[in-house]
């Protein structure tokens, strides 16, 4: 996998941001901060998706799709 480290980095960022969301809720911070964190999570998901989609499809994956 060509982008393994990049994908793992994005997943770690998402995990950290979910912890931040938990903190925002527990501290009863403004909803704007919560929404901003959600937007950053969406951006990381999109980046991870782009990395995965740029990977070449293996023969095994093609066989699975044909089923």
C-alpha positions, 0 to 999 in steps of 0.5 A: 500500500503506497499511502499506508503512513498517510492513511494511518496519520489521518486515522490518528488525527480523526481519533484525536479529534473525536477525543477533542469532541468529547472534551468539548461536550464535557466542558460544555464549550460553545457549539461553534467549537464542536461544529468546527471540530466536526468539519476537521473530521470530515476533511480528514475522512475525505483525505483518507478516502482520497488516499485509498482511491488513489491506490491501485486495485489488486486482482483480488479486489477485482475478483471480489467486485465481480462476485 
